[in-house]
Amino acid sequence: MLVEIASKRVLRVAPAGHGPVTALAWSGSGSHLAFGTENGFAALVDFSRKPE
């Protein structure tokens, strides 16, 4: 999960059970966040869309 400290907003980006995050990188524009875990799970989070 990601947490925006200022607003205390929580964003769940993946279900539990995939292990600790071992890789993390922002796109050059800052609109996407890629991460991977020690169990081989990987995901890309798109922050360019506004929440509904």
C-alpha positions in Angstrom: 0.0 0.0 0.0 1.0 3.6 -0.5 0.1 6.4 1.9 -0.1 10.1 1.1 1.1 11.5 4.4 -0.4 15.0 4.1 -3.9 13.7 3.4 -3.6 10.3 5.2 -5.0 8.8 2.0 -4.2 5.1 1.6 -3.9 3.5 -1.9 -3.8 -0.3 -2.0 -1.7 -1.2 -5.0 -1.4 -5.0 -4.6 -2.9 -7.7 -2.5 -0.9 -9.0 0.6 1.3 -12.0 0.4 3.7 -11.1 -2.4 6.7 -10.5 -0.1 8.7 -7.4 0.7 9.3 -4.8 -2.0 12.8 -5.0 -3.3 12.7 -2.7 -6.3 11.0 0.6 -6.8 11.3 3.2 -9.6 9.4 6.3 -10.7 8.9 7.1 -14.4 10.7 10.2 -15.7 7.4 12.2 -15.7 6.5 11.1 -12.2 3.2 9.7 -13.3 4.0 6.0 -12.9 5.6 3.9 -10.2 7.0 0.5 -10.9 7.8 -2.0 -8.1 8.8 -5.6 -7.6 8.9 -8.0 -4.7 11.3 -10.7 -3.6 8.7 -13.3 -4.6 8.8 -12.1 -8.3 5.6 -10.0 -8.2 5.8 -6.8 -10.2 3.3 -4.0 -10.8 3.0 -0.6 -12.4 0.9 2.1 -10.7 -0.6 4.9 -12.9 -0.9 8.2 -11.0 -1.8 10.2 -14.1 -5.5 9.3 -13.6 -7.5 11.2 -10.9 -9.4 9.0 -8.4 -13.2 8.8 -9.0 
